[in-house]
């Protein structure tokens, strides 16, 4: 999910190359942009000595990839999916697992990392993309359910070897946090990390203000050719993630199928919620809840979000007349820019 960053000198625009060396920016800020995990990243930071951190960032990305990428056959998660008996979990996987289970329990299974067989079968996952016919949902549901896996020490135990994990709805947010922690370890007090639209930030932007993030208006625009802003938020010291159904979808026999799969029913969601933006203490948490809220729909998402004093959400949906409407928790108001 792409979001846009509004600074006083320029907007951060994703660039079609692997990595760019830091550029000199106002007030000693550097900016790194590039492509990772099949999406784009934008990193803005103020190092106390103006140090180039591209090498450190690349190394941390590679380390995280070796744990969490389903497109890397040597990663921890890929080896778990292929039932490699020698695989052991690492700190990245274990942190993801704990957060995923927490969100699964809080949302009654609306978030579930065992959704991989369903996502693949509907043509949205890392497996074969067959969109010509409907999958055997009943059979696939037998392989779905976060209670069918358990982390025991440094091993993930599956009740059925055919169970597969897909952490894409939480991993980009986690990666943003990971890079943020790296920047902090190097003395950066002001930074913004965005990976595929998931944001972790602290301190101030080069203008000395909170980081300004543009949330896109959810219109059917798979190529993101004509984006419009729905609103602008100002954040610092939190994570922000947006999930939506208006860019990844396809039509079959005249029916629209969105990429958000309800792991409880096995089918793509079919309701009026188009976009869910979550602000939380970490980007990993915000990422997972944004996906869960897209499964739950507007009313249930608001009800669950209001139970957490450290989390807020901003939801965009259509009313009976097909017009865009917004609903958000009371605490989200403080983030909306004047």
C-alpha positions as CSV (number, residue, x, y, z in Angstrom):
1,X,0.0,0.0,0.0
2,X,1.6,3.3,-1.0
3,X,1.4,6.4,1.1
4,X,3.0,9.7,0.4
5,X,5.3,11.8,2.5
6,X,4.9,15.5,2.6
7,X,8.0,17.4,3.6
8,X,8.8,21.1,2.9
9,X,11.5,20.4,0.4
10,X,10.0,17.5,-1.7
11,X,7.7,14.5,-1.6
12,X,9.3,11.2,-1.4
13,X,8.6,9.4,-4.6
14,X,9.5,5.7,-5.0
15,X,12.3,5.2,-7.5
16,X,12.7,2.2,-9.8
17,X,16.2,1.0,-8.7
18,X,17.6,-1.2,-6.0
19,X,19.2,1.4,-3.8
20,X,20.3,5.0,-3.9
21,X,23.2,6.5,-1.9
22,X,22.0,9.1,0.6
23,X,21.5,12.5,-0.8
24,X,22.2,15.7,1.2
25,X,19.0,17.1,2.5
26,X,18.2,20.2,4.7
27,X,19.5,20.2,8.3
28,X,21.9,17.3,7.7
29,X,19.2,14.8,6.8
30,X,19.9,11.9,4.4
31,X,17.5,10.0,2.2
32,X,17.8,6.4,1.0
33,X,15.4,5.0,-1.5
34,X,15.3,1.7,-3.3
35,X,13.5,-1.5,-3.9
36,X,13.2,-4.5,-1.5
37,X,11.0,-7.5,-1.0
38,X,9.1,-6.7,-4.2
39,X,8.2,-3.2,-3.1
40,X,9.8,0.2,-2.6
41,X,11.4,1.7,0.5
42,X,12.1,5.3,1.6
43,X,14.3,6.1,4.5
44,X,15.0,9.6,5.8
45,X,17.3,10.1,8.8
46,X,19.5,12.5,10.6
47,X,22.8,10.9,11.7
48,X,24.7,12.9,14.3
49,X,27.9,12.7,12.2
50,X,26.3,12.6,8.8
51,X,27.3,9.0,8.3
52,X,26.3,7.1,5.2
53,X,24.2,4.1,6.5
54,X,23.4,2.5,3.2
55,X,25.7,-0.5,3.8
56,X,24.3,-1.1,7.3
57,X,20.7,-0.8,5.9
58,X,21.4,-3.3,3.1
59,X,22.9,-5.8,5.5
60,X,19.9,-5.6,7.9
61,X,17.5,-6.0,5.0
62,X,19.4,-9.1,3.9
63,X,19.4,-10.5,7.4
64,X,15.6,-9.9,7.7
65,X,15.0,-11.4,4.2
66,X,16.8,-14.6,5.3
67,X,14.2,-14.9,8.1
68,X,10.9,-13.7,6.8
69,X,10.8,-13.7,3.0
70,X,8.5,-16.4,1.4
71,X,10.2,-15.6,-1.9
72,X,13.6,-16.7,-0.5
73,X,13.8,-20.5,-0.5
74,X,16.5,-20.3,2.2
75,X,14.6,-18.2,4.6
76,X,13.3,-19.5,7.9
77,X,9.7,-19.1,6.9
78,X,10.2,-20.8,3.6
79,X,11.9,-23.7,5.2
80,X,9.1,-24.1,7.7
81,X,6.7,-24.1,4.8
82,X,8.6,-26.9,3.1
83,X,8.9,-28.9,6.4
84,X,12.7,-28.7,6.6
85,X,13.3,-30.6,9.8
86,X,16.6,-28.8,10.4
87,X,15.2,-25.3,10.4
88,X,15.2,-23.3,13.7
89,X,13.4,-20.1,14.3
90,X,15.3,-16.8,14.9
91,X,14.5,-13.6,16.8
92,X,12.7,-12.0,13.8
93,X,10.4,-15.0,13.3
94,X,9.7,-15.4,17.0
95,X,8.8,-11.7,17.4
96,X,6.5,-11.9,14.3
97,X,4.9,-15.1,15.6
98,X,4.1,-13.6,19.1
99,X,2.6,-10.4,17.6
100,X,0.6,-12.4,15.0
101,X,-0.9,-14.7,17.7
102,X,-1.8,-11.6,19.8
103,X,-3.7,-10.0,16.9
104,X,-5.3,-13.3,16.0
105,X,-6.7,-13.8,19.5
106,X,-7.8,-10.1,19.8
107,X,-9.7,-10.3,16.4
108,X,-11.2,-13.8,16.8
109,X,-9.1,-15.1,14.0
110,X,-9.6,-12.3,11.5
111,X,-5.8,-12.2,11.3
112,X,-4.1,-15.5,10.7
113,X,-0.6,-16.2,9.3
114,X,-1.7,-19.7,8.3
115,X,-3.8,-18.2,5.5
116,X,-1.1,-19.0,2.8
117,X,-2.9,-21.9,1.1
118,X,-6.1,-19.8,0.8
119,X,-4.3,-16.7,-0.5
120,X,-2.3,-18.8,-3.0
121,X,-5.5,-20.6,-4.2
122,X,-7.3,-17.3,-4.8
123,X,-4.3,-16.1,-6.9
124,X,-2.9,-13.4,-4.6
125,X,0.0,-15.2,-2.8
126,X,3.5,-16.4,-3.4
127,X,2.3,-19.7,-4.8
128,X,0.9,-20.5,-8.2
129,X,-1.6,-17.8,-9.4
130,X,-4.6,-19.7,-10.8
131,X,-7.5,-17.3,-11.1
132,X,-9.6,-19.3,-13.6
133,X,-11.7,-21.3,-11.2
134,X,-12.8,-21.1,-7.6
135,X,-10.7,-23.1,-5.1
136,X,-11.9,-25.9,-2.9
137,X,-12.4,-23.7,0.1
138,X,-13.6,-26.4,2.4
139,X,-10.5,-28.4,2.0
140,X,-8.2,-25.4,2.4
141,X,-9.9,-24.4,5.6
142,X,-8.6,-27.6,7.1
143,X,-5.1,-26.2,6.7
144,X,-6.0,-22.8,8.1
145,X,-6.1,-21.7,11.8
146,X,-3.5,-20.1,14.0
147,X,-4.2,-22.6,16.7
148,X,-2.9,-25.4,14.4
149,X,0.7,-24.1,14.8
150,X,2.7,-23.7,18.0
151,X,6.1,-22.2,18.7
152,X,8.0,-24.7,21.0
153,X,11.5,-23.4,21.8
154,X,13.1,-22.6,18.5
155,X,10.9,-24.9,16.4
156,X,7.5,-24.3,14.9
157,X,5.2,-27.3,15.2
158,X,2.4,-27.7,12.7
159,X,-0.6,-30.0,13.2
160,X,-0.5,-30.8,9.5
161,X,2.6,-30.7,7.3
162,X,0.5,-29.1,4.5
163,X,0.0,-25.9,6.6
164,X,1.9,-23.0,5.2
165,X,2.6,-19.5,6.6
166,X,2.2,-16.1,4.9
167,X,3.6,-13.2,6.9
168,X,3.2,-10.6,4.2
169,X,0.5,-8.8,6.2
170,X,2.9,-8.2,9.1
171,X,6.4,-8.5,7.8
172,X,6.7,-5.1,6.0
173,X,5.7,-3.4,9.2
174,X,8.1,-5.4,11.2
175,X,10.9,-4.6,8.7
176,X,10.2,-0.9,9.1
177,X,10.6,-1.3,12.9
178,X,13.8,-3.3,12.4
179,X,15.4,-0.6,10.3
180,X,14.2,2.1,12.7
181,X,15.9,0.2,15.5
182,X,19.1,0.1,13.4
183,X,19.0,3.8,12.9
184,X,18.5,4.4,16.6
185,X,21.5,2.1,17.4
186,X,23.5,4.5,15.2
187,X,22.4,7.5,17.1
188,X,19.6,8.7,14.8
189,X,17.0,10.5,16.9
190,X,15.0,11.8,13.9
191,X,14.0,9.3,11.2
192,X,11.2,8.0,9.0
193,X,11.3,4.5,7.5
194,X,8.7,3.4,5.0
195,X,8.5,0.0,3.3
196,X,5.7,-0.6,1.0
197,X,3.6,2.0,2.7
198,X,4.2,0.9,6.3
199,X,5.8,3.6,8.4
200,X,8.0,3.7,11.5
201,X,9.1,7.2,12.6
202,X,10.5,9.1,15.5
203,X,11.6,12.7,16.2
204,X,11.1,15.5,13.6
205,X,11.3,15.9,9.9
206,X,13.8,18.4,8.3
207,X,11.4,21.2,9.0
208,X,11.4,20.5,12.7
209,X,7.8,19.1,12.6
210,X,6.2,15.8,13.0
211,X,6.3,13.6,9.9
212,X,3.5,14.3,7.5
213,X,1.9,11.3,5.8
214,X,-0.7,11.4,3.1
215,X,-3.3,8.7,3.1
216,X,-4.6,7.9,-0.4
217,X,-8.3,8.1,-1.4
218,X,-9.4,4.5,-2.1
219,X,-10.4,4.4,-5.8
220,X,-10.0,1.5,-8.2
221,X,-6.5,2.3,-9.5
222,X,-4.4,-0.9,-9.6
223,X,-1.4,0.9,-11.3
224,X,-1.6,3.9,-8.9
225,X,-1.6,6.2,-11.9
226,X,-3.9,8.9,-10.5
227,X,-3.6,9.0,-6.7
228,X,-5.6,11.5,-4.7
229,X,-5.1,12.2,-1.0
230,X,-8.0,11.5,1.4
231,X,-6.3,13.2,4.3
232,X,-2.9,14.1,5.8
233,X,-1.7,12.9,9.2
234,X,1.2,14.1,11.4
235,X,2.9,11.4,13.5
236,X,6.1,10.8,15.5
237,X,7.1,8.0,17.8
238,X,4.6,5.5,16.4
239,X,4.0,3.1,13.5
240,X,1.5,3.6,10.8
241,X,0.1,1.1,8.3
242,X,-2.6,1.1,5.7
243,X,-4.4,-1.8,4.2
244,X,-7.0,-1.7,1.4
245,X,-8.8,-3.6,-1.4
246,X,-8.7,-1.0,-4.1
247,X,-5.4,-1.8,-5.8
248,X,-5.1,-5.6,-5.7
249,X,-8.1,-7.3,-7.2
250,X,-9.4,-9.1,-10.3
251,X,-12.7,-9.9,-12.0
252,X,-13.9,-13.3,-12.8
253,X,-17.3,-13.9,-14.4
254,X,-18.2,-10.3,-13.7
255,X,-17.5,-10.5,-10.0
256,X,-14.8,-8.6,-8.2
257,X,-12.4,-10.5,-6.0
258,X,-10.3,-8.5,-3.6
259,X,-7.0,-9.7,-2.2
260,X,-8.1,-9.6,1.5
261,X,-9.1,-13.1,2.4
262,X,-11.1,-13.9,5.5
263,X,-9.3,-16.8,7.1
264,X,-12.4,-17.8,8.9
265,X,-14.6,-18.3,5.9
266,X,-11.9,-18.9,3.2
267,X,-13.4,-16.3,0.9
268,X,-12.3,-12.8,-0.2
269,X,-14.1,-10.2,1.9
270,X,-17.2,-8.6,0.4
271,X,-18.1,-5.5,2.4
272,X,-17.9,-1.7,2.1
273,X,-14.7,-1.0,3.9
274,X,-12.1,0.1,1.4
275,X,-9.2,1.2,3.4
276,X,-8.0,0.9,7.0
277,X,-5.1,3.0,8.5
278,X,-3.9,2.1,11.9
279,X,-1.5,4.0,14.2
280,X,0.1,1.9,17.0
281,X,3.1,1.6,19.2
282,X,4.9,-0.4,16.5
283,X,4.6,-0.6,12.8
284,X,4.4,-4.4,13.0
285,X,1.4,-4.1,15.2
286,X,-0.2,-1.5,13.0
287,X,0.4,-3.6,9.9
288,X,-1.3,-6.7,11.4
289,X,-4.3,-4.8,12.7
290,X,-4.8,-2.9,9.5
291,X,-5.2,-6.2,7.7
292,X,-7.5,-7.6,10.4
293,X,-9.7,-4.6,10.2
294,X,-10.1,-5.0,6.4
295,X,-11.3,-8.5,7.2
296,X,-13.7,-7.4,9.9
297,X,-15.4,-4.4,8.3
298,X,-16.0,-0.9,9.6
299,X,-18.2,-1.5,12.7
300,X,-16.2,-4.5,14.1
301,X,-12.9,-2.8,13.4
302,X,-13.9,0.3,15.3
303,X,-15.2,-1.8,18.2
304,X,-12.0,-3.7,18.6
305,X,-9.7,-0.7,18.1
306,X,-11.4,1.2,20.8
307,X,-10.4,-1.5,23.3
308,X,-6.8,-0.5,23.0
309,X,-5.8,2.9,24.4
310,X,-2.4,2.8,22.5
311,X,-4.0,2.2,19.1
312,X,-6.2,4.3,16.7
313,X,-7.7,3.7,13.3
314,X,-9.0,5.7,10.3
315,X,-11.4,3.8,8.1
316,X,-12.7,4.8,4.6
317,X,-15.9,3.0,3.4
318,X,-18.8,3.5,1.0
319,X,-22.3,4.3,2.2
320,X,-25.6,3.0,0.7
321,X,-25.3,5.5,-2.1
322,X,-21.8,4.4,-3.0
323,X,-20.2,7.6,-1.6
324,X,-16.9,7.6,0.3
325,X,-17.3,8.1,4.1
326,X,-14.8,8.1,6.9
327,X,-15.0,6.8,10.5
328,X,-12.2,6.9,13.0
329,X,-11.5,6.5,16.7
330,X,-11.5,9.6,18.9
331,X,-7.8,9.3,19.5
332,X,-7.0,9.5,15.8
333,X,-8.2,13.1,15.6
334,X,-4.9,14.4,17.1
335,X,-3.0,13.0,14.1
336,X,-5.1,14.7,11.4
337,X,-3.3,17.7,10.1
338,X,-5.0,21.1,10.2
